[in-house]
């Protein structure tokens, strides 16, 4: 899988990034791509706390009778990846 990231917003208290994932070597990979939108926000730029929000969705650009299964599996994989990232971030912050 290849990820293409775009920085949408960068301010002292907000960062927004959109990730387009290009999936290969799996069935029907030519008719969809998972996308992520990350928002990292802080109420105050000098504050050492922030809120991280990750939105994940599957963008279909072709027709497939497997779209329900693809959406379910891709969403599950996205949630697993976010949980791994969350564990990594907690280790780094301790």
Protein Blocks (a to p, Z undefined) as FASTA:
>chain_A
ZZddddfbdcfkbccdddddddehiahklmgccddddddddfbfkbcbdcdddddddddf
bdcfklmmmmmmmmmmmmmmmmmmmmmmmmmmZZ
